[in-house]
């Protein structure tokens, strides 16, 4: 059986048996067992269900980390092909099955050829979708138990030509944070608003004022951001002014500095509006993902490897940033590195959007990923 056939087989098996974050028991066991079969040193249960495979060759103390995510989503799959999910309500709708299979393929090939001098860390991460897996592996000593000089990751992207690689130095993807504001008033009878305080009016002013953060408090050049209010709920009814309003929303930004300004700016606006109206408030701001910031040198290395594999015409080394988010961002705060996107295809073959019940990873790009990983390792840990 060729390596491509094996990678497809692994991918289909993982797709058929998806597991949610920190529940990747079968997937991580399969990964660990295969890595041991390839001859790697294997460490299980890193960050709960994560796996680290170690392959050493030669005498060099240089090293490189390659990361793939393993978790699936709570989505009911609507595909009818033979490898569709057998676990009801859970689906690999983001391609983590393909990412895992590609990294397994690279481990298999590198264990066979050993055409490098140094140490490769194959990092199979749980719980990416909710921004907890990378932090769990880091807390479990990923970067302190082992010396990882640089770390890389790859994700498929529908809507880009199959096998085409895109990345950029600096902020490739945005941070993601959620905020919640509770405005606490006295409420009252809708016919006698002067007898109490009205949180709806205050809430409406807060919603409008929050929009000025992007337009008037952040640089249009260096601090691009998105702030979206997505929920506005009250405990009132048609003839009752409510006593409480809850406002929730989502923010995206590309730098840690912009993120800090947004967090403080929202509370400053809420505090000012509430003080002027004589009402109280509660405020929480929860960051799920930091911005994914590639280091310049490692981005150049990744771009060179991609050109070797796909040809210069199929590699964009300075693409526009994306407002989607990725918890690999936390690993990039621990070591220099680069996150790369590989095209999953356009139209019927690979073009279905991520997180869609009809999505499927494009088997035609599996070897593009395997070859990229192998080229990157042999390039960075050259003999």
TAZIKA-V329767 format. One record per pair of residues at least 12 apart in sequence whose C-alpha atoms are under 7 Angstrom apart, sorted by the first residue. I is the first residue (numbers start at 1). J is the second residue. Records with the same first field share a line. If there is no record, write none. Layout:
I=J  J
//
This chain:
3=105
4=367
7=101  102  105
8=363
10=101
11=97  98  101
12=83
13=83
14=27  97
15=83  84  85  92  97
16=83  84  85  86
17=85  86  87
18=72  85  87  90  91  92
19=71  72  90
20=71  72  73  90
21=71  72  126  127
22=48  49  126  127
24=49  71  126
25=49
28=49  50  51
32=44  51
35=53
38=108  111
39=111
40=53  54  55
41=53  54  55
42=54
46=137  140
47=133  136  137  140
49=126
50=124  125  126
51=123  124  125
52=121  122  123  124
53=121  122  123
54=119  120  121  122
55=119  120  121
56=118  119  120
57=114  116  117  118  119
58=117  118
59=117  118
60=117  118
61=118
62=118  119  149  381
63=118  119  120  148  149
64=119  120  121  148  149  150  151
65=120  121  122  123  148  150  151  152
66=121  122  123  151  152  153
67=122  123  124  125  152  153
68=99  100  103  123  124  125  153
69=96  99  100  124  125  126  128
70=96  97  100  124  125  126
71=96  126  127  128
72=90  91  92  93  96
73=90  91  92  93
74=89  90  91
75=89  90  91  357
76=88  89  90  91  357
77=91  357  358
78=357  358
79=358
93=354  355  356  357  359  360
94=354  355
95=156  360  361
98=361  366
99=155
102=366  369  370
103=370
105=370
106=370  373  374
110=374
115=378
116=378  381  382  383
117=381  382  383
118=381
128=327
131=288  289  327
134=327  328  330  331
135=330
149=335
150=335  336  337
151=335  336  337  338
152=337  338  339
153=338  339  340
154=339  340  341
155=340  341  342
156=341  342  343  344
157=341  342  343  344
158=343  344  345  346  350  351  352  353
159=343  344  345  346  351
160=343  344  345  346
161=343  344  345  346
162=343  344  345  365
163=342  343  344  365  368
164=310  314  315  342  343
165=306  314  315  316  340  341  342  343
166=315  316  317  319  340  341  342
167=316  317  318  319  339  340  341
168=299  317  318  319
169=294  295  296  299  318
170=293  294  295  296
171=254  291  292  293  294  321
172=292  293  294  321  322
173=254  291  292  321  322  323  324  325
174=252  253  254  291  292  322  323  324  325
175=252  253  254  289  290  291  325
176=251  252  287  288  289  290  325
177=250  251  252  285  286  287  288  289
178=249  250  251  285  286  287
179=248  249  250  284  285  286
180=247  248  249  283  284  285
181=246  247  248  281  282  283  284
182=244  245  246  247  281  282  283
183=199  244  245  246  280  281  282
184=199  243  244  245  279  280  281
185=197  198  199  243  244  279  280
186=243
187=241  242  243
188=240  241  242
189=239  240  241
190=239  240  241
198=241  242
199=242  243  244  245
200=245
202=273  274
203=245
206=269  270  273
207=229
209=269
210=266  269
213=265
223=254  255  258
224=253  254
225=252  253  254
226=251  252  253
227=250  251  252
228=249  250  251
229=248  249  250
230=248  249
231=247  248  249
232=246  247  248
233=245  246  247
234=246
252=323
253=291
254=291
255=291
263=285
267=283
289=325  326  327  329
290=329  330
291=325  329
292=326  328  329
293=329  332
294=337  338  339
295=336  337  338
298=336  337  338
299=338
302=338  376
303=317
305=372  375  376
306=372
309=371  372
344=361  362  365
350=362
//
